[in-house]
Amino acid sequence: MKRVIVDYNKLTTDILDMLVERYPDGYDYNDIITFQNAKGETIRAVEVRTDETIYLVKISSQLEKTMESYSEDEESFTNDDFDFEADHEDSDSDNY
């Protein structure tokens, strides 16, 4: 299974749809995954999955605002609002 770490500025509307569906009332402390990246930085993220990919979306105040706005007015967002590139971490290990 492919693992992808996604920063707020790299969100697509598909990933945002999954986030809002999985966390309709927002995420809480128990939903947050904390790990260290290859640079040794501590990352906090929430997880959404498809059949082929695990997405870890980095948490930021901007992510929270975007999720709230998106769930309130889904039609105002288009895929043009987001950059489609994502930080890919393909690994068979359990470490993200």
N, CA, C and O atoms as a printed pandas DataFrame, in Angstrom:
     atom_number atom_name residue_name chain_id  residue_number  x_coord  y_coord  z_coord
0              1         N          MET        A               1    0.853   -1.177    0.000
1              2        CA          MET        A               1    0.000    0.000    0.000
2              3         C          MET        A               1    0.897    1.238    0.000
3              4         O          MET        A               1    1.876    1.308    0.744
4              5         N          LYS        A               2    0.556    2.196   -0.831
5              6        CA          LYS        A               2    1.334    3.430   -0.948
6              7         C          LYS        A               2    0.991    4.353    0.217
7              8         O          LYS        A               2   -0.167    4.448    0.624
8              9         N          ARG        A               3    1.990    5.020    0.743
9             10        CA          ARG        A               3    1.805    5.991    1.834
10            11         C          ARG        A               3    2.204    7.362    1.331
11            12         O          ARG        A               3    3.268    7.541    0.737
12            13         N          VAL        A               4    1.321    8.342    1.581
13            14        CA          VAL        A               4    1.561    9.689    1.102
14            15         C          VAL        A               4    1.350   10.670    2.246
15            16         O          VAL        A               4    0.313   10.650    2.909
16            17         N          ILE        A               5    2.335   11.521    2.470
17            18        CA          ILE        A               5    2.212   12.594    3.448
18            19         C          ILE        A               5    1.827   13.843    2.672
19            20         O          ILE        A               5    2.490   14.220    1.706
20            21         N          VAL        A               6    0.738   14.483    3.112
21            22        CA          VAL        A               6    0.207   15.625    2.377
22            23         C          VAL        A               6    0.178   16.845    3.286
23            24         O          VAL        A               6   -0.368   16.792    4.388
24            25         N          ASP        A               7    0.757   17.928    2.829
25            26        CA          ASP        A               7    0.714   19.198    3.541
26            27         C          ASP        A               7   -0.538   19.949    3.092
27            28         O          ASP        A               7   -1.086   19.667    2.026
28            29         N          TYR        A               8   -0.986   20.896    3.897
29            30        CA          TYR        A               8   -2.189   21.660    3.579
30            31         C          TYR        A               8   -2.153   22.240    2.174
31            32         O          TYR        A               8   -3.137   22.147    1.440
32            33         N          ASN        A               9   -1.045   22.830    1.799
33            34        CA          ASN        A               9   -0.981   23.502    0.497
34            35         C          ASN        A               9   -0.934   22.526   -0.672
35            36         O          ASN        A               9   -0.889   22.958   -1.824
36            37         N          LYS        A              10   -0.944   21.236   -0.409
37            38        CA          LYS        A              10   -0.933   20.224   -1.461
38            39         C          LYS        A              10   -2.223   19.399   -1.474
39            40         O          LYS        A              10   -2.298   18.382   -2.163
40            41         N          LEU        A              11   -3.228   19.826   -0.726
41            42        CA          LEU        A              11   -4.500   19.093   -0.676
42            43         C          LEU        A              11   -5.219   19.133   -2.021
43            44         O          LEU        A              11   -5.175   20.138   -2.731
44            45         N          THR        A              12   -5.873   18.040   -2.357
45            46        CA          THR        A              12   -6.781   18.008   -3.492
46            47         C          THR        A              12   -8.195   17.980   -2.943
47            48         O          THR        A              12   -8.396   17.705   -1.760
48            49         N          THR        A              13   -9.163   18.257   -3.777
49            50        CA          THR        A              13  -10.550   18.194   -3.300
50            51         C          THR        A              13  -10.934   16.762   -2.941
51            52         O          THR        A              13  -11.763   16.556   -2.054
52            53         N          ASP        A              14  -10.348   15.767   -3.610
53            54        CA          ASP        A              14  -10.641   14.369   -3.260
54            55         C          ASP        A              14  -10.199   14.049   -1.830
55            56         O          ASP        A              14  -10.937   13.415   -1.076
56            57         N          ILE        A              15   -9.005   14.485   -1.463
57            58        CA          ILE        A              15   -8.516   14.237   -0.108
58            59         C          ILE        A              15   -9.336   15.037    0.890
59            60         O          ILE        A              15   -9.657   14.541    1.971
60            61         N          LEU        A              16   -9.674   16.257    0.541
61            62        CA          LEU        A              16  -10.503   17.087    1.419
62            63         C          LEU        A              16  -11.880   16.458    1.618
63            64         O          LEU        A              16  -12.418   16.496    2.725
64            65         N          ASP        A              17  -12.454   15.884    0.570
65            66        CA          ASP        A              17  -13.727   15.152    0.694
66            67         C          ASP        A              17  -13.601   14.022    1.707
67            68         O          ASP        A              17  -14.464   13.854    2.569
68            69         N          MET        A              18  -12.522   13.245    1.600
69            70        CA          MET        A              18  -12.316   12.121    2.521
70            71         C          MET        A              18  -12.155   12.607    3.955
71            72         O          MET        A              18  -12.687   11.997    4.883
72            73         N          LEU        A              19  -11.421   13.706    4.140
73            74        CA          LEU        A              19  -11.231   14.261    5.483
74            75         C          LEU        A              19  -12.556   14.686    6.105
75            76         O          LEU        A              19  -12.840   14.365    7.259
76            77         N          VAL        A              20  -13.359   15.406    5.340
77            78        CA          VAL        A              20  -14.639   15.895    5.859
78            79         C          VAL        A              20  -15.592   14.727    6.120
79            80         O          VAL        A              20  -16.368   14.759    7.075
80            81         N          GLU        A              21  -15.533   13.700    5.274
81            82        CA          GLU        A              21  -16.377   12.525    5.486
82            83         C          GLU        A              21  -15.951   11.757    6.736
83            84         O          GLU        A              21  -16.798   11.340    7.526
84            85         N          ARG        A              22  -14.662   11.572    6.917
85            86        CA          ARG        A              22  -14.167   10.804    8.063
86            87         C          ARG        A              22  -14.281   11.588    9.371
87            88         O          ARG        A              22  -14.542   11.005   10.423
88            89         N          TYR        A              23  -14.087   12.892    9.309
89            90        CA          TYR        A              23  -14.116   13.733   10.503
90            91         C          TYR        A              23  -15.151   14.851   10.334
91            92         O          TYR        A              23  -14.779   16.024   10.293
92            93         N          PRO        A              24  -16.445   14.510   10.234
93            94        CA          PRO        A              24  -17.469   15.533    9.962
94            95         C          PRO        A              24  -17.579   16.595   11.061
95            96         O          PRO        A              24  -17.969   17.730   10.789
96            97         N          ASP        A              25  -17.240   16.232   12.288
97            98        CA          ASP        A              25  -17.285   17.181   13.400
98            99         C          ASP        A              25  -15.893   17.637   13.803
99           100         O          ASP        A              25  -15.699   18.174   14.893
100          101         N          GLY        A              26  -14.924   17.421   12.919
101          102        CA          GLY        A              26  -13.537   17.740   13.226
102          103         C          GLY        A              26  -12.864   16.551   13.879
103          104         O          GLY        A              26  -13.535   15.610   14.303
104          105         N          TYR        A              27  -11.568   16.584   13.960
105          106        CA          TYR        A              27  -10.826   15.496   14.583
106          107         C          TYR        A              27  -10.503   15.875   16.020
107          108         O          TYR        A              27  -10.503   17.052   16.380
108          109         N          ASP        A              28  -10.227   14.863   16.835
109          110        CA          ASP        A              28   -9.842   15.143   18.214
110          111         C          ASP        A              28   -8.477   14.519   18.494
111          112         O          ASP        A              28   -7.845   13.947   17.606
112          113         N          TYR        A              29   -8.049   14.637   19.706
113          114        CA          TYR        A              29   -6.713   14.198   20.108
114          115         C          TYR        A              29   -6.448   12.737   19.728
115          116         O          TYR        A              29   -5.345   12.400   19.299
116          117         N          ASN        A              30   -7.450   11.873   19.885
117          118        CA          ASN        A              30   -7.276   10.447   19.595
118          119         C          ASN        A              30   -7.109   10.155   18.109
119          120         O          ASN        A              30   -6.634    9.078   17.751
120          121         N          ASP        A              31   -7.482   11.071   17.247
121          122        CA          ASP        A              31   -7.357   10.889   15.801
122          123         C          ASP        A              31   -5.976   11.285   15.272
123          124         O          ASP        A              31   -5.631   10.959   14.137
124          125         N          ILE        A              32   -5.202   11.974   16.077
125          126        CA          ILE        A              32   -3.917   12.521   15.626
126          127         C          ILE        A              32   -2.815   11.473   15.730
127          128         O          ILE        A              32   -2.648   10.814   16.756
128          129         N          ILE        A              33   -2.074   11.341   14.643
129          130        CA          ILE        A              33   -0.920   10.445   14.585
130          131         C          ILE        A              33    0.327   11.322   14.650
131          132         O          ILE        A              33    0.455   12.286   13.896
132          133         N          THR        A              34    1.234   10.988   15.544
133          134        CA          THR        A              34    2.477   11.738   15.687
134          135         C          THR        A              34    3.636   10.832   15.286
135          136         O          THR        A              34    3.714    9.688   15.733
136          137         N          PHE        A              35    4.533   11.336   14.447
137          138        CA          PHE        A              35    5.684   10.551   14.007
138          139         C          PHE        A              35    6.815   11.497   13.641
139          140         O          PHE        A              35    6.622   12.708   13.528
140          141         N          GLN        A              36    7.999   10.924   13.459
141          142        CA          GLN        A              36    9.142   11.713   13.014
142          143         C          GLN        A              36    9.406   11.412   11.552
143          144         O          GLN        A              36    9.406   10.254   11.133
144          145         N          ASN        A              37    9.632   12.469   10.776
145          146        CA          ASN        A              37    9.946   12.277    9.363
146          147         C          ASN        A              37   11.433   11.962    9.204
147          148         O          ASN        A              37   12.160   11.853   10.191
148          149         N          ALA        A              38   11.869   11.820    7.978
149          150        CA          ALA        A              38   13.265   11.460    7.702
150          151         C          ALA        A              38   14.248   12.514    8.192
151          152         O          ALA        A              38   15.419   12.205    8.415
152          153         N          LYS        A              39   13.790   13.762    8.363
153          154        CA          LYS        A              39   14.647   14.840    8.855
154          155         C          LYS        A              39   14.671   14.911   10.375
155          156         O          LYS        A              39   15.348   15.766   10.946
156          157         N          GLY        A              40   13.933   14.015   11.037
157          158        CA          GLY        A              40   13.881   14.015   12.491
158          159         C          GLY        A              40   12.875   15.001   13.064
159          160         O          GLY        A              40   12.837   15.202   14.278
160          161         N          GLU        A              41   12.059   15.619   12.216
161          162        CA          GLU        A              41   11.048   16.570   12.667
162          163         C          GLU        A              41    9.802   15.809   13.135
163          164         O          GLU        A              41    9.414   14.809   12.531
164          165         N          THR        A              42    9.192   16.287   14.201
165          166        CA          THR        A              42    7.961   15.680   14.685
166          167         C          THR        A              42    6.795   16.211   13.859
167          168         O          THR        A              42    6.607   17.421   13.731
168          169         N          ILE        A              43    6.022   15.291   13.304
169          170        CA          ILE        A              43    4.886   15.627   12.451
170          171         C          ILE        A              43    3.610   15.137   13.129
171          172         O          ILE        A              43    3.567   14.034   13.673
172          173         N          ARG        A              44    2.576   15.970   13.088
173          174        CA          ARG        A              44    1.246   15.591   13.565
174          175         C          ARG        A              44    0.335   15.558   12.349
175          176         O          ARG        A              44    0.320   16.494   11.549
176          177         N          ALA        A              45   -0.437   14.460   12.212
177          178        CA          ALA        A              45   -1.277   14.304   11.033
178          179         C          ALA        A              45   -2.526   13.507   11.378
179          180         O          ALA        A              45   -2.591   12.848   12.415
180          181         N          VAL        A              46   -3.515   13.577   10.494
181          182        CA          VAL        A              46   -4.691   12.714   10.567
182          183         C          VAL        A              46   -4.671   11.830    9.330
183          184         O          VAL        A              46   -4.122   12.203    8.293
184          185         N          GLU        A              47   -5.274   10.657    9.452
185          186        CA          GLU        A              47   -5.195    9.659    8.396
186          187         C          GLU        A              47   -6.525    9.497    7.666
187          188         O          GLU        A              47   -7.593    9.484    8.278
188          189         N          VAL        A              48   -6.433    9.375    6.361
189          190        CA          VAL        A              48   -7.552    8.935    5.531
190          191         C          VAL        A              48   -7.001    7.900    4.560
191          192         O          VAL        A              48   -5.839    7.973    4.160
192          193         N          ARG        A              49   -7.843    6.930    4.180
193          194        CA          ARG        A              49   -7.388    5.820    3.338
194          195         C          ARG        A              49   -8.290    5.608    2.138
195          196         O          ARG        A              49   -9.495    5.853    2.172
196          197         N          THR        A              50   -7.653    5.144    1.083
197          198        CA          THR        A              50   -8.377    4.569   -0.048
198          199         C          THR        A              50   -7.924    3.114   -0.103
199          200         O          THR        A              50   -7.143    2.678    0.742
200          201         N          ASP        A              51   -8.401    2.368   -1.077
201          202        CA          ASP        A              51   -7.977    0.971   -1.207
202          203         C          ASP        A              51   -6.487    0.844   -1.503
203          204         O          ASP        A              51   -5.854   -0.140   -1.121
204          205         N          GLU        A              52   -5.928    1.845   -2.187
205          206        CA          GLU        A              52   -4.527    1.769   -2.598
206          207         C          GLU        A              52   -3.576    2.638   -1.785
207          208         O          GLU        A              52   -2.369    2.396   -1.789
208          209         N          THR        A              53   -4.100    3.651   -1.086
209          210        CA          THR        A              53   -3.220    4.663   -0.495
210          211         C          THR        A              53   -3.647    5.049    0.913
211          212         O          THR        A              53   -4.835    5.168    1.210
212          213         N          ILE        A              54   -2.657    5.242    1.768
213          214        CA          ILE        A              54   -2.870    5.837    3.086
214          215         C          ILE        A              54   -2.361    7.272    2.992
215          216         O          ILE        A              54   -1.191    7.504    2.688
216          217         N          TYR        A              55   -3.247    8.232    3.255
217          218        CA          TYR        A              55   -2.852    9.641    3.263
218          219         C          TYR        A              55   -2.730   10.101    4.699
219          220         O          TYR        A              55   -3.654    9.932    5.494
220          221         N          LEU        A              56   -1.594   10.681    5.032
221          222        CA          LEU        A              56   -1.404   11.345    6.311
222          223         C          LEU        A              56   -1.375   12.835    6.012
223          224         O          LEU        A              56   -0.449   13.337    5.376
224          225         N          VAL        A              57   -2.398   13.528    6.477
225          226        CA          VAL        A              57   -2.526   14.960    6.195
226          227         C          VAL        A              57   -2.001   15.721    7.398
227          228         O          VAL        A              57   -2.533   15.610    8.503
228          229         N          LYS        A              58   -0.952   16.494    7.168
229          230        CA          LYS        A              58   -0.338   17.263    8.247
230          231         C          LYS        A              58   -1.341   18.245    8.832
231          232         O          LYS        A              58   -2.091   18.901    8.109
232          233         N          ILE        A              59   -1.336   18.329   10.143
233          234        CA          ILE        A              59   -2.264   19.206   10.851
234          235         C          ILE        A              59   -1.703   20.620   10.913
235          236         O          ILE        A              59   -0.521   20.831   11.185
236          237         N          SER        A              60   -2.578   21.574   10.656
237          238        CA          SER        A              60   -2.241   22.985   10.808
238          239         C          SER        A              60   -3.535   23.737   11.075
239          240         O          SER        A              60   -4.623   23.211   10.839
240          241         N          SER        A              61   -3.425   24.949   11.559
241          242        CA          SER        A              61   -4.632   25.747   11.783
242          243         C          SER        A              61   -5.327   26.022   10.455
243          244         O          SER        A              61   -6.553   26.125   10.411
244          245         N          GLN        A              62   -4.565   26.143    9.379
245          246        CA          GLN        A              62   -5.159   26.380    8.062
246          247         C          GLN        A              62   -5.965   25.167    7.599
247          248         O          GLN        A              62   -7.002   25.327    6.955
248          249         N          LEU        A              63   -5.502   23.952    7.921
249          250        CA          LEU        A              63   -6.253   22.746    7.570
250          251         C          LEU        A              63   -7.606   22.757    8.252
251          252         O          LEU        A              63   -8.621   22.471    7.618
252          253         N          GLU        A              64   -7.636   23.082    9.529
253          254        CA          GLU        A              64   -8.893   23.117   10.271
254          255         C          GLU        A              64   -9.870   24.122    9.667
255          256         O          GLU        A              64  -11.053   23.820    9.507
256          257         N          LYS        A              65   -9.380   25.312    9.331
257          258        CA          LYS        A              65  -10.233   26.334    8.719
258          259         C          LYS        A              65  -10.762   25.870    7.367
259          260         O          LYS        A              65  -11.931   26.082    7.045
260          261         N          THR        A              66   -9.906   25.241    6.583
261          262        CA          THR        A              66  -10.308   24.777    5.266
262          263         C          THR        A              66  -11.362   23.685    5.362
263          264         O          THR        A              66  -12.330   23.693    4.602
264          265         N          MET        A              67  -11.185   22.743    6.290
265          266        CA          MET        A              67  -12.182   21.682    6.468
266          267         C          MET        A              67  -13.528   22.273    6.863
267          268         O          MET        A              67  -14.565   21.854    6.348
268          269         N          GLU        A              68  -13.520   23.239    7.771
269          270        CA          GLU        A              68  -14.772   23.876    8.197
270          271         C          GLU        A              68  -15.443   24.585    7.027
271          272         O          GLU        A              68  -16.641   24.414    6.800
272          273         N          SER        A              69  -14.683   25.372    6.292
273          274        CA          SER        A              69  -15.233   26.111    5.160
274          275         C          SER        A              69  -15.732   25.169    4.075
275          276         O          SER        A              69  -16.787   25.392    3.482
276          277         N          TYR        A              70  -14.969   24.120    3.823
277          278        CA          TYR        A              70  -15.318   23.174    2.768
278          279         C          TYR        A              70  -16.609   22.439    3.087
279          280         O          TYR        A              70  -17.456   22.268    2.211
280          281         N          SER        A              71  -16.767   22.006    4.319
281          282        CA          SER        A              71  -17.983   21.281    4.673
282          283         C          SER        A              71  -19.197   22.198    4.633
283          284         O          SER        A              71  -20.312   21.728    4.408
284          285         N          GLU        A              72  -19.004   23.493    4.846
285          286        CA          GLU        A              72  -20.106   24.451    4.794
286          287         C          GLU        A              72  -20.470   24.830    3.360
287          288         O          GLU        A              72  -21.641   25.064    3.060
288          289         N          ASP        A              73  -19.486   24.892    2.479
289          290        CA          ASP        A              73  -19.735   25.366    1.118
290          291         C          ASP        A              73  -18.895   24.576    0.124
291          292         O          ASP        A              73  -17.983   25.124   -0.495
292          293         N          GLU        A              74  -19.200   23.285   -0.031
293          294        CA          GLU        A              74  -18.423   22.382   -0.867
294          295         C          GLU        A              74  -18.292   22.854   -2.305
295          296         O          GLU        A              74  -17.249   22.639   -2.924
296          297         N          GLU        A              75  -19.298   23.480   -2.845
297          298        CA          GLU        A              75  -19.293   23.844   -4.251
298          299         C          GLU        A              75  -18.361   25.002   -4.572
299          300         O          GLU        A              75  -18.042   25.229   -5.739
300          301         N          SER        A              76  -17.917   25.739   -3.556
301          302        CA          SER        A              76  -17.036   26.874   -3.833
302          303         C          SER        A              76  -15.593   26.440   -4.071
303          304         O          SER        A              76  -14.770   27.247   -4.503
304          305         N          PHE        A              77  -15.279   25.175   -3.796
305          306        CA          PHE        A              77  -13.927   24.662   -3.987
306          307         C          PHE        A              77  -13.848   23.904   -5.294
307          308         O          PHE        A              77  -14.776   23.185   -5.666
308          309         N          THR        A              78  -12.729   24.067   -5.991
309          310        CA          THR        A              78  -12.459   23.298   -7.190
310          311         C          THR        A              78  -11.064   22.725   -7.079
311          312         O          THR        A              78  -10.276   23.162   -6.239
312          313         N          ASN        A              79  -10.751   21.761   -7.909
313          314        CA          ASN        A              79   -9.403   21.199   -7.892
314          315         C          ASN        A              79   -8.362   22.237   -8.265
315          316         O          ASN        A              79   -7.184   22.064   -7.953
316          317         N          ASP        A              80   -8.773   23.322   -8.932
317          318        CA          ASP        A              80   -7.838   24.384   -9.281
318          319         C          ASP        A              80   -7.357   25.146   -8.056
319          320         O          ASP        A              80   -6.352   25.854   -8.120
320          321         N          ASP        A              81   -8.080   25.004   -6.919
321          322        CA          ASP        A              81   -7.701   25.699   -5.697
322          323         C          ASP        A              81   -6.493   25.074   -5.020
323          324         O          ASP        A              81   -5.920   25.669   -4.107
324          325         N          PHE        A              82   -6.097   23.878   -5.456
325          326        CA          PHE        A              82   -5.053   23.144   -4.768
326          327         C          PHE        A              82   -3.972   22.693   -5.729
327          328         O          PHE        A              82   -4.228   22.483   -6.914
328          329         N          ASP        A              83   -2.763   22.547   -5.213
329          330        CA          ASP        A              83   -1.639   22.004   -5.948
330          331         C          ASP        A              83   -1.715   20.485   -5.807
331          332         O          ASP        A              83   -1.876   19.986   -4.693
332          333         N          PHE        A              84   -1.602   19.735   -6.909
333          334        CA          PHE        A              84   -1.805   18.299   -6.859
334          335         C          PHE        A              84   -0.575   17.504   -6.464
335          336         O          PHE        A              84   -0.680   16.295   -6.262
336          337         N          GLU        A              85    0.572   18.123   -6.348
337          338        CA          GLU        A              85    1.766   17.385   -5.953
338          339         C          GLU        A              85    1.684   17.054   -4.474
339          340         O          GLU        A              85    1.177   17.846   -3.680
340          341         N          ALA        A              86    2.189   15.868   -4.102
341          342        CA          ALA        A              86    2.190   15.457   -2.701
342          343         C          ALA        A              86    3.558   14.891   -2.373
343          344         O          ALA        A              86    4.277   14.414   -3.251
344          345         N          ASP        A              87    3.906   14.951   -1.101
345          346        CA          ASP        A              87    5.147   14.352   -0.648
346          347         C          ASP        A              87    4.902   12.861   -0.531
347          348         O          ASP        A              87    4.122   12.433    0.319
348          349         N          HIS        A              88    5.558   12.050   -1.375
349          350        CA          HIS        A              88    5.341   10.608   -1.361
350          351         C          HIS        A              88    6.376    9.946   -0.470
351          352         O          HIS        A              88    7.567   10.253   -0.525
352          353         N          GLU        A              89    5.893    9.044    0.340
353          354        CA          GLU        A              89    6.756    8.233    1.179
354          355         C          GLU        A              89    6.369    6.791    0.899
355          356         O          GLU        A              89    5.486    6.258    1.572
356          357         N          ASP        A              90    6.997    6.146   -0.065
357          358        CA          ASP        A              90    6.700    4.765   -0.376
358          359         C          ASP        A              90    7.641    3.890    0.416
359          360         O          ASP        A              90    8.856    3.920    0.216
360          361         N          SER        A              91    7.074    3.114    1.311
361          362        CA          SER        A              91    7.894    2.282    2.166
362          363         C          SER        A              91    7.074    1.125    2.662
363          364         O          SER        A              91    5.872    1.259    2.890
364          365         N          ASP        A              92    7.707    0.000    2.831
365          366        CA          ASP        A              92    7.009   -1.157    3.386
366          367         C          ASP        A              92    7.112   -1.186    4.892
367          368         O          ASP        A              92    6.481   -2.031    5.527
368          369         N          SER        A              93    7.887   -0.294    5.490
369          370        CA          SER        A              93    8.024   -0.285    6.937
370          371         C          SER        A              93    6.826    0.401    7.549
371          372         O          SER        A              93    6.086    1.103    6.861
372          373         N          ASP        A              94    6.633    0.201    8.840
373          374        CA          ASP        A              94    5.519    0.803    9.547
374          375         C          ASP        A              94    5.784    2.259    9.908
375          376         O          ASP        A              94    4.881    2.951   10.379
376          377         N          ASN        A              95    6.991    2.725    9.697
377          378        CA          ASN        A              95    7.316    4.115   10.014
378          379         C          ASN        A              95    6.953    4.996    8.843
379          380         O          ASN        A              95    7.283    4.679    7.701
380          381         N          TYR        A              96    6.284    6.091    9.109
381          382        CA          TYR        A              96    5.943    7.035    8.070
382          383         C          TYR        A              96    7.079    7.999    7.975
383          384         O          TYR        A              96    7.042    8.918    7.156
